[in-house]
Amino acid sequence: MTATPKAMPRVVIVDDDFLILAYLEEVAQQLGCEVVGTAATPAEAVALCDAARPDVALMDVRLGSGADGITAAETIRTTLGTEVIFITGSTEPQTVARMRALAPRAILAKPILPEQLARALRQPSAPAAR
């Protein structure tokens, strides 16, 4: 008996850079994901995830005007149970430690390749943050 391949997750994409947002949306769709929405601010991200209930949020860390995607990801992960994949250019040790504390599915450093996103999206679910 052959195992059935796991369906790709429903995703929300959060980034304040339109070009990166468009790139991630295109790649996610090419990988077979259903993109249920995009957001550019932490507040939009939380509201969208609450309404759409995606499986995974692709989350930028620095969202314009110093807004923090990690704080939004914490709400999305702990309150809604949505998994998070951080896609970020922020690799400082303090920032990485904050991301890891949320038990994300993955942390991907920009620029990312489609293969990196595919691996992260196909990974088994991460345990919930405490």
DSSP file with accessible surface (Angstrom, degrees, kcal/mol):
  #  RESIDUE AA STRUCTURE BP1 BP2  ACC     N-H-->O    O-->H-N    N-H-->O    O-->H-N    TCO  KAPPA ALPHA  PHI   PSI    X-CA   Y-CA   Z-CA
    1    1 A M              0   0  238      0, 0.0     2,-0.4     0, 0.0     0, 0.0   0.000 360.0 360.0 360.0 133.2    0.0    0.0    0.0
    2    2 A T        -     0   0  130      1,-0.1     2,-0.1     0, 0.0     0, 0.0  -0.724 360.0-116.5 -93.7 136.6    1.4    3.4   -1.0
    3    3 A A        -     0   0   88     -2,-0.4    -1,-0.1     1,-0.1     3,-0.0  -0.455  27.8-119.8 -70.6 140.7    1.1    6.3    1.4
    4    4 A T        -     0   0  126     -2,-0.1    -1,-0.1     1,-0.1     3,-0.1  -0.666  32.8-110.8 -79.1 131.9   -1.0    9.2    0.3
    5    5 A P        -     0   0  115      0, 0.0     2,-0.2     0, 0.0    -1,-0.1  -0.355  36.3-105.6 -63.9 143.4    1.0   12.4    0.1
    6    6 A K        -     0   0  125      1,-0.1     2,-0.1   116,-0.1    -3,-0.0  -0.468  36.5-112.4 -69.7 134.9    0.0   15.0    2.7
    7    7 A A        -     0   0   84     -2,-0.2    -1,-0.1     1,-0.1    26,-0.1  -0.386  34.8-105.9 -65.0 145.4   -2.0   17.9    1.4
    8    8 A M        -     0   0   36     24,-0.2    26,-0.2     1,-0.1    -1,-0.1  -0.437  44.7-103.7 -71.1 148.8   -0.2   21.2    1.4
    9    9 A P        -     0   0    8      0, 0.0    25,-0.8     0, 0.0     2,-0.4  -0.230  23.0-109.2 -75.4 161.2   -1.5   23.6    4.1
   10   10 A R  E     -a   34   0A  80     23,-0.2    46,-1.9    43,-0.1    45,-1.8  -0.763  49.0-162.6 -81.5 131.8   -3.8   26.6    3.8
   11   11 A V  E     -ab  35  56A   0     23,-2.8    25,-2.7    -2,-0.4    26,-0.7  -0.891  27.7-156.4-127.8 152.9   -1.6   29.7    4.4
   12   12 A V  E     -ab  37  57A   0     44,-1.8    46,-3.1    -2,-0.3     2,-0.5  -0.953  21.5-148.0-114.4 140.5   -1.7   33.3    5.3
   13   13 A I  E     -ab  38  58A   0     24,-1.9    26,-2.3    -2,-0.4     2,-0.5  -0.951  11.3-169.7-115.9 129.4    1.3   35.4    4.2
   14   14 A V  E     +ab  39  59A   1     44,-3.2    46,-1.9    -2,-0.5     2,-0.3  -0.959  28.5 126.2-124.1 113.2    2.4   38.4    6.3
   15   15 A D        -     0   0    2     24,-2.1    48,-0.1    -2,-0.5    26,-0.1  -0.935  47.8-145.1-161.3 142.6    5.0   40.9    5.0
   16   16 A D  S    S+     0   0   70     46,-0.3     2,-0.7    -2,-0.3    24,-0.1   0.526  81.1  87.2 -90.1  -3.9    5.0   44.6    4.5
   17   17 A D     >  -     0   0   70      1,-0.2     4,-2.7     2,-0.0     5,-0.2  -0.849  67.9-153.9 -98.0 114.4    7.1   44.5    1.3
   18   18 A F  H  > S+     0   0  152     -2,-0.7     4,-2.7     1,-0.2     5,-0.2   0.862  92.3  51.8 -56.6 -40.6    4.7   44.1   -1.7
   19   19 A L  H  > S+     0   0  129      2,-0.2     4,-2.3     1,-0.2    -1,-0.2   0.914 112.2  44.9 -66.9 -41.1    7.3   42.3   -3.9
   20   20 A I  H  > S+     0   0   48      2,-0.2     4,-3.0     1,-0.2     5,-0.3   0.926 113.0  52.2 -67.0 -41.3    8.2   39.8   -1.2
   21   21 A L  H  X S+     0   0   20     -4,-2.7     4,-2.4     1,-0.2    -2,-0.2   0.937 111.4  46.1 -58.7 -47.2    4.5   39.2   -0.5
   22   22 A A  H  X S+     0   0   38     -4,-2.7     4,-2.5    -5,-0.2    -1,-0.2   0.902 112.9  50.5 -64.2 -40.7    3.8   38.6   -4.2
   23   23 A Y  H  X S+     0   0   87     -4,-2.3     4,-2.7     2,-0.2     5,-0.2   0.950 112.1  46.1 -62.0 -49.4    6.8   36.3   -4.5
   24   24 A L  H  X S+     0   0    4     -4,-3.0     4,-2.8     1,-0.2     5,-0.2   0.892 112.1  51.9 -63.5 -37.7    5.8   34.2   -1.5
   25   25 A E  H  X S+     0   0   66     -4,-2.4     4,-2.4    -5,-0.3    -1,-0.2   0.938 111.5  46.6 -63.5 -45.0    2.2   34.0   -2.7
   26   26 A E  H  X S+     0   0  109     -4,-2.5     4,-2.5     2,-0.2    -2,-0.2   0.938 114.8  46.1 -63.1 -46.4    3.3   32.8   -6.1
   27   27 A V  H  X S+     0   0    5     -4,-2.7     4,-1.8     2,-0.2    -2,-0.2   0.936 112.2  50.5 -62.7 -46.7    5.7   30.2   -4.7
   28   28 A A  H  <>S+     0   0    0     -4,-2.8     5,-2.6    -5,-0.2     4,-0.4   0.922 112.3  47.3 -59.5 -43.3    3.1   29.0   -2.2
   29   29 A Q  H ><5S+     0   0  104     -4,-2.4     3,-1.5     1,-0.2    -1,-0.2   0.914 109.5  53.2 -65.9 -40.2    0.5   28.6   -4.9
   30   30 A Q  H 3<5S+     0   0  136     -4,-2.5    -1,-0.2     1,-0.3    -2,-0.2   0.826 105.9  55.1 -63.0 -29.7    2.9   26.8   -7.2
   31   31 A L  T 3<5S-     0   0   36     -4,-1.8    -1,-0.3    -5,-0.2    -2,-0.2   0.530 126.6-101.8 -79.7  -7.5    3.6   24.4   -4.3
   32   32 A G  T < 5S+     0   0   52     -3,-1.5   -24,-0.2    -4,-0.4    -3,-0.2   0.548  74.3 141.7  99.6   8.8   -0.1   23.6   -4.1
   33   33 A C      < -     0   0    9     -5,-2.6     2,-0.7    -6,-0.2    -1,-0.3  -0.528  51.8-128.4 -79.4 150.6   -0.9   25.7   -1.0
   34   34 A E  E     -a   10   0A 111    -25,-0.8   -23,-2.8    -2,-0.2     2,-0.8  -0.901  18.9-149.6 -94.9 116.0   -4.2   27.6   -0.8
   35   35 A V  E     -a   11   0A  23     -2,-0.7   -23,-0.2   -25,-0.2     3,-0.1  -0.799  15.1-176.3 -87.5 111.2   -3.3   31.2    0.1
   36   36 A V  E     -     0   0A  34    -25,-2.7     2,-0.2    -2,-0.8   -24,-0.2   0.478  59.1 -34.8 -91.3  -2.7   -6.3   32.4    2.1
   37   37 A G  E     -a   12   0A  18    -26,-0.7   -24,-1.9     2,-0.0     2,-0.3  -0.869  49.8-124.3 163.7 166.7   -5.1   35.9    2.5
   38   38 A T  E     -a   13   0A  59     -2,-0.2     2,-0.3   -26,-0.2   -24,-0.2  -0.952  19.5-172.2-132.1 155.0   -2.2   38.4    2.9
   39   39 A A  E     -a   14   0A   3    -26,-2.3   -24,-2.1    -2,-0.3    -2,-0.0  -0.977  19.3-164.1-144.7 156.6   -1.5   41.0    5.5
   40   40 A A  S    S+     0   0   37     -2,-0.3   -26,-0.1   -26,-0.2    -1,-0.1   0.494  74.7  48.7-119.2  -9.0    1.1   43.8    6.0
   41   41 A T  S  > S-     0   0   55      1,-0.1     4,-2.4   -26,-0.1     5,-0.2  -0.910  82.0-114.9-130.0 159.5    0.7   44.6    9.7
   42   42 A P  H  > S+     0   0   30      0, 0.0     4,-2.5     0, 0.0     5,-0.2   0.920 116.8  50.6 -58.3 -42.7    0.5   42.6   12.9
   43   43 A A  H  > S+     0   0   76      1,-0.2     4,-2.4     2,-0.2     5,-0.2   0.922 111.2  47.8 -63.3 -43.7   -3.1   43.7   13.5
   44   44 A E  H  > S+     0   0   98      1,-0.2     4,-2.8     2,-0.2     5,-0.2   0.898 110.9  53.1 -61.2 -40.3   -4.2   42.7   10.0
   45   45 A A  H  X S+     0   0    0     -4,-2.4     4,-2.6     2,-0.2     5,-0.2   0.934 110.7  44.9 -62.3 -46.7   -2.3   39.3   10.5
   46   46 A V  H  X S+     0   0   41     -4,-2.5     4,-2.4     2,-0.2    -2,-0.2   0.944 115.6  47.1 -64.8 -45.5   -4.1   38.5   13.7
   47   47 A A  H  X S+     0   0   62     -4,-2.4     4,-2.3    -5,-0.2    -2,-0.2   0.919 113.5  48.5 -63.0 -42.4   -7.5   39.5   12.3
   48   48 A L  H  X S+     0   0   40     -4,-2.8     4,-3.3     2,-0.2     5,-0.4   0.926 112.3  47.5 -64.6 -44.6   -7.0   37.5    9.1
   49   49 A C  H  X S+     0   0    0     -4,-2.6     4,-2.0    -5,-0.2    -1,-0.2   0.890 111.1  52.3 -65.4 -35.9   -5.8   34.4   10.9
   50   50 A D  H  < S+     0   0   85     -4,-2.4    -1,-0.2    -5,-0.2    -2,-0.2   0.921 117.9  37.6 -64.1 -41.2   -8.8   34.6   13.3
   51   51 A A  H  < S+     0   0   85     -4,-2.3    -2,-0.2    -5,-0.2    -1,-0.2   0.907 126.5  33.5 -78.0 -42.4  -11.2   34.9   10.3
   52   52 A A  H  < S-     0   0   22     -4,-3.3    -3,-0.2    -5,-0.2    -2,-0.2   0.677  85.0-149.8 -91.7 -21.8   -9.6   32.5    7.8
   53   53 A R     <  -     0   0  126     -4,-2.0    -4,-0.1    -5,-0.4    -3,-0.1   0.925  24.3-171.1  49.7  58.4   -8.2   29.9   10.3
   54   54 A P        -     0   0    6      0, 0.0   -43,-0.2     0, 0.0    29,-0.1  -0.262  30.6-127.5 -71.5 167.2   -5.2   28.9    8.1
   55   55 A D  S    S+     0   0   80    -45,-1.8    28,-1.8     1,-0.3     2,-0.3   0.832  91.4  18.5 -78.1 -36.7   -2.9   25.9    8.9
   56   56 A V  E     -bc  11  83A   0    -46,-1.9   -44,-1.8    26,-0.2     2,-0.5  -0.997  61.8-150.7-140.6 141.0    0.2   28.1    8.7
   57   57 A A  E     -bc  12  84A   0     26,-2.6    28,-2.7    -2,-0.3     2,-0.8  -0.964  12.7-148.3-109.4 125.0    1.2   31.7    8.8
   58   58 A L  E     -bc  13  85A   1    -46,-3.1   -44,-3.2    -2,-0.5     2,-0.5  -0.862  31.6-166.5 -88.9 112.1    4.3   32.8    6.8
   59   59 A M  E     -bc  14  86A   0     26,-2.9    28,-2.3    -2,-0.8     2,-0.2  -0.911  22.6-152.5-120.6 122.2    5.4   35.7    9.0
   60   60 A D        -     0   0    8    -46,-1.9    28,-0.2    -2,-0.5     3,-0.1  -0.515  15.1-144.8 -76.1 154.5    7.9   38.4    8.5
   61   61 A V  S    S+     0   0    3     26,-0.3     8,-3.7     1,-0.2     2,-0.8   0.904  84.1  49.1 -90.3 -47.2    9.5   39.7   11.7
   62   62 A R  E     -E   68   0B 128      6,-0.2     2,-0.7     7,-0.1   -46,-0.3  -0.846  65.9-178.6-101.2 111.2   10.0   43.4   11.0
   63   63 A L  E  >  -E   67   0B   5      4,-2.3     4,-0.7    -2,-0.8   -23,-0.0  -0.767  47.9 -77.6-113.7  82.3    6.8   44.9    9.6
   64   64 A G  T >4 S+     0   0   32     -2,-0.7     3,-2.5     2,-0.2    -1,-0.3   0.633 113.9  36.4  41.6 147.9    7.3   48.6    8.9
   65   65 A S  T 34 S-     0   0  140      1,-0.3    -1,-0.2    -3,-0.1     3,-0.1   0.780 133.5 -67.1  53.3  26.5    7.3   51.3   11.5
   66   66 A G  T 34 S+     0   0   75      1,-0.2    -1,-0.3    -4,-0.0    -2,-0.2   0.572  87.8 159.9  76.1   6.0    9.1   49.0   13.9
   67   67 A A  E <<  -E   63   0B  31     -3,-2.5    -4,-2.3    -4,-0.7     2,-0.6  -0.328  36.6-127.7 -63.8 149.5    6.0   46.8   14.2
   68   68 A D  E  >  -E   62   0B  41     -6,-0.2     4,-1.3     1,-0.1    -6,-0.2  -0.868  22.1-171.7-113.1 114.1    6.9   43.3   15.4
   69   69 A G  H  > S+     0   0    0     -8,-3.7     4,-2.7    -2,-0.6     5,-0.2   0.741  86.5  65.3 -70.5 -22.1    5.8   40.1   13.6
   70   70 A I  H  > S+     0   0    5     -9,-0.5     4,-2.3     2,-0.2    -1,-0.2   0.930 101.0  48.7 -68.4 -41.2    7.0   38.0   16.6
   71   71 A T  H  > S+     0   0   70      2,-0.2     4,-1.8     1,-0.2    -1,-0.2   0.925 113.5  47.0 -63.1 -43.6    4.3   39.5   18.9
   72   72 A A  H  X S+     0   0    4     -4,-1.3     4,-2.7     1,-0.2    -2,-0.2   0.923 110.7  52.9 -62.5 -42.1    1.6   38.9   16.3
   73   73 A A  H  X S+     0   0    0     -4,-2.7     4,-3.0     1,-0.2     5,-0.3   0.876 104.6  55.8 -62.0 -37.0    2.9   35.3   15.7
   74   74 A E  H  X S+     0   0   97     -4,-2.3     4,-2.9     2,-0.2     5,-0.4   0.937 110.7  44.1 -61.5 -44.8    2.7   34.6   19.5
   75   75 A T  H  X>S+     0   0   53     -4,-1.8     4,-2.2     1,-0.2     5,-1.0   0.942 115.5  48.0 -63.4 -46.3   -1.0   35.6   19.4
   76   76 A I  H  X5S+     0   0    0     -4,-2.7     6,-1.7     3,-0.2     4,-0.7   0.911 117.9  41.6 -62.2 -41.3   -1.6   33.6   16.3
   77   77 A R  H  X5S+     0   0   13     -4,-3.0     4,-0.7     4,-0.2    -2,-0.2   0.942 123.8  33.0 -73.9 -48.6    0.2   30.5   17.6
   78   78 A T  H  <5S+     0   0   75     -4,-2.9    -3,-0.2    -5,-0.3    -2,-0.2   0.877 127.3  34.8 -83.4 -36.0   -1.0   30.5   21.2
   79   79 A T  H  <5S+     0   0  102     -4,-2.2    -3,-0.2    -5,-0.4    -2,-0.1   0.897 132.4  25.1 -84.6 -42.4   -4.6   31.8   20.8
   80   80 A L  H  <<S-     0   0   28     -5,-1.0    -3,-0.2    -4,-0.7    -2,-0.1   0.589  94.3-128.3-100.3 -15.8   -5.6   30.4   17.4
   81   81 A G     <  +     0   0   53     -4,-0.7     2,-0.3    -5,-0.4    -4,-0.2   0.603  55.1 150.0  78.1  11.0   -3.3   27.3   17.2
   82   82 A T        -     0   0    5     -6,-1.7    -1,-0.3    -9,-0.1   -26,-0.2  -0.616  45.5-124.4 -79.3 132.1   -2.0   28.4   13.8
   83   83 A E  E     -c   56   0A  14    -28,-1.8   -26,-2.6    -2,-0.3     2,-0.4  -0.367  23.8-142.5 -72.7 157.7    1.5   27.3   13.1
   84   84 A V  E     -c   57   0A   3    -28,-0.2    21,-2.5    19,-0.2    22,-0.9  -0.971  17.1-169.4-127.7 137.0    4.1   29.8   12.1
   85   85 A I  E     -cd  58 106A   0    -28,-2.7   -26,-2.9    -2,-0.4     2,-0.4  -0.994  23.7-143.9-117.3 116.0    7.0   29.8    9.6
   86   86 A F  E     -cd  59 107A   0     20,-2.3    22,-3.4    -2,-0.5     2,-0.5  -0.698  15.1-172.4 -81.0 132.1    9.2   32.9   10.1
   87   87 A I  E     + d   0 108A   2    -28,-2.3   -26,-0.3    -2,-0.4     2,-0.3  -0.959  31.1 148.4-123.8 107.0   10.6   34.3    6.9
   88   88 A T  E     - d   0 109A   1     20,-2.5    22,-2.5    -2,-0.5   -28,-0.1  -0.951  59.2-149.9-146.3 156.4   13.0   37.0    8.0
   89   89 A G  S    S+     0   0   52     -2,-0.3     2,-0.9    20,-0.2    20,-0.1   0.337  78.3 101.0 -99.8   0.4   16.2   39.0    7.4
   90   90 A S        +     0   0    6      1,-0.1    -2,-0.0     5,-0.1    -1,-0.0  -0.757  34.6 153.9 -92.8 103.1   16.5   39.4   11.2
   91   91 A T        +     0   0   92     -2,-0.9    -1,-0.1     4,-0.1    18,-0.0   0.162  20.3 135.4-117.9  19.3   19.1   36.9   12.4
   92   92 A E     >  -     0   0   76      1,-0.1     4,-2.7     4,-0.0     3,-0.3  -0.402  66.0-116.2 -64.7 145.6   20.4   38.6   15.5
   93   93 A P  H  > S+     0   0  114      0, 0.0     4,-2.5     0, 0.0     5,-0.2   0.868 113.9  50.9 -54.0 -41.2   20.7   36.1   18.4
   94   94 A Q  H  > S+     0   0  163      2,-0.2     4,-1.9     1,-0.2     5,-0.1   0.916 112.8  45.9 -63.8 -42.1   18.0   37.9   20.5
   95   95 A T  H  > S+     0   0   14     -3,-0.3     4,-2.3     2,-0.2    -1,-0.2   0.925 112.6  49.6 -67.6 -44.4   15.5   37.9   17.7
   96   96 A V  H  X S+     0   0   24     -4,-2.7     4,-3.0     1,-0.2     5,-0.2   0.918 109.4  52.8 -61.7 -40.6   16.2   34.3   16.8
   97   97 A A  H  X S+     0   0   61     -4,-2.5     4,-1.8    -5,-0.3    -1,-0.2   0.910 108.7  50.0 -61.8 -41.5   15.7   33.3   20.4
   98   98 A R  H  X S+     0   0  108     -4,-1.9     4,-0.5     2,-0.2    -1,-0.2   0.909 112.4  47.5 -63.6 -41.0   12.4   35.1   20.5
   99   99 A M  H >< S+     0   0    1     -4,-2.3     3,-1.6     1,-0.2    -2,-0.2   0.950 111.2  50.1 -64.6 -47.3   11.3   33.3   17.4
  100  100 A R  H >< S+     0   0  176     -4,-3.0     3,-2.1     1,-0.3    -1,-0.2   0.819  98.0  68.0 -62.6 -31.2   12.4   29.8   18.6
  101  101 A A  H 3< S+     0   0   78     -4,-1.8    29,-0.3     1,-0.3    -1,-0.3   0.750  95.5  57.6 -61.3 -20.7   10.5   30.3   21.9
  102  102 A L  T << S-     0   0   15     -3,-1.6    27,-0.3    -4,-0.5    -1,-0.3   0.391 108.3-125.2 -90.8   4.4    7.3   30.1   19.9
  103  103 A A    <   -     0   0   29     -3,-2.1   -19,-0.2    -4,-0.1    -3,-0.1   0.951  38.2-166.6  50.9  57.3    8.1   26.6   18.5
  104  104 A P        -     0   0   22      0, 0.0   -19,-0.2     0, 0.0     3,-0.1  -0.295  31.8-120.5 -70.4 160.0    7.7   27.7   14.9
  105  105 A R  S    S-     0   0   14    -21,-2.5     2,-0.3     1,-0.3   -20,-0.2   0.874  90.6 -19.4 -64.2 -36.6    7.5   25.1   12.2
  106  106 A A  E     -d   85   0A  14    -22,-0.9   -20,-2.3     2,-0.0     2,-0.4  -0.981  50.4-138.3-164.2 159.5   10.6   26.8   10.7
  107  107 A I  E     -d   86   0A  54     -2,-0.3     2,-0.5   -22,-0.2   -20,-0.2  -0.988  26.8-172.4-123.9 116.2   12.8   29.9   10.6
  108  108 A L  E     -d   87   0A  22    -22,-3.4   -20,-2.5    -2,-0.4     2,-0.4  -0.948  15.8-138.5-114.9 128.9   13.9   30.8    7.0
  109  109 A A  E     -d   88   0A  50     -2,-0.5   -20,-0.2   -22,-0.2   -22,-0.0  -0.687  41.0 -80.1 -87.1 133.4   16.4   33.6    6.4
  110  110 A K  S    S+     0   0   59    -22,-2.5     2,-0.1    -2,-0.4    -1,-0.0  -0.480 109.1  49.1 -69.8 148.1   15.7   35.8    3.4
  111  111 A P  S    S-     0   0  124      0, 0.0     2,-0.3     0, 0.0    -2,-0.1   0.561  82.0-172.6 -78.8 144.1   16.1   35.5    0.5
  112  112 A I        -     0   0   12     -4,-0.1    -2,-0.1    -2,-0.1   -25,-0.0  -0.762  16.7-134.8-105.3 152.8   14.5   32.1    0.4
  113  113 A L    >>  -     0   0  100     -2,-0.3     4,-1.8     1,-0.1     3,-0.8  -0.714  26.9-113.8 -98.2 152.8   14.3   29.6   -2.4
  114  114 A P  H 3> S+     0   0   42      0, 0.0     4,-2.7     0, 0.0     5,-0.2   0.866 117.1  57.8 -53.0 -36.5   11.2   27.8   -3.3
  115  115 A E  H 3> S+     0   0  112      1,-0.2     4,-2.3     2,-0.2     5,-0.2   0.867 104.0  51.9 -64.7 -36.3   12.8   24.5   -2.2
  116  116 A Q  H <> S+     0   0   57     -3,-0.8     4,-2.1     2,-0.2    -1,-0.2   0.928 111.9  45.5 -64.9 -44.8   13.3   25.9    1.3
  117  117 A L  H  X S+     0   0    0     -4,-1.8     4,-2.7     2,-0.2     5,-0.2   0.921 110.7  54.1 -65.4 -40.2    9.7   26.9    1.6
  118  118 A A  H  X S+     0   0    6     -4,-2.7     4,-1.8    -5,-0.2    -2,-0.2   0.930 109.0  48.3 -59.6 -45.0    8.5   23.6    0.2
  119  119 A R  H  X S+     0   0  155     -4,-2.3     4,-0.8     1,-0.2    -1,-0.2   0.924 112.8  48.2 -61.3 -44.3   10.5   21.7    2.9
  120  120 A A  H >< S+     0   0    1     -4,-2.1     3,-0.6     1,-0.2    -2,-0.2   0.904 112.0  48.6 -64.9 -39.4    9.2   23.9    5.7
  121  121 A L  H 3< S+     0   0    1     -4,-2.7    -1,-0.2     1,-0.2    -2,-0.2   0.796 111.4  50.3 -72.7 -25.8    5.6   23.5    4.5
  122  122 A R  H 3< S+     0   0  148     -4,-1.8    -1,-0.2    -5,-0.2    -2,-0.2   0.570  86.9 109.5 -88.9  -8.5    5.9   19.7    4.2
  123  123 A Q  S << S-     0   0   78     -4,-0.8     3,-0.1    -3,-0.6   -18,-0.0  -0.293  80.6 -97.6 -63.1 152.8    7.3   19.3    7.7
  124  124 A P        -     0   0  104      0, 0.0    -1,-0.1     0, 0.0    -2,-0.0  -0.267  56.5 -78.7 -63.5 157.3    5.2   17.6   10.3
  125  125 A S        -     0   0   81      1,-0.1     3,-0.1    -3,-0.1    -3,-0.0  -0.241  46.6-123.2 -57.5 143.8    3.4   20.0   12.7
  126  126 A A        -     0   0   22     -3,-0.1   -21,-0.1     1,-0.1    -1,-0.1  -0.576  32.8 -96.7 -85.4 152.3    5.4   21.5   15.5
  127  127 A P        -     0   0  104      0, 0.0    -1,-0.1     0, 0.0     2,-0.0  -0.362  51.2 -93.9 -65.4 149.7    4.3   21.1   19.1
  128  128 A A        -     0   0   72      1,-0.1   -25,-0.1    -3,-0.1     2,-0.1  -0.334  40.6-109.4 -64.9 145.4    2.3   24.0   20.4
  129  129 A A              0   0   22    -27,-0.3   -27,-0.1   -26,-0.1    -1,-0.1  -0.379 360.0 360.0 -69.8 154.0    4.2   26.7   22.3
  130  130 A R              0   0  282    -29,-0.3    -1,-0.1    -2,-0.1   -52,-0.0  -0.754 360.0 360.0-107.7 360.0    3.6   26.9   26.0
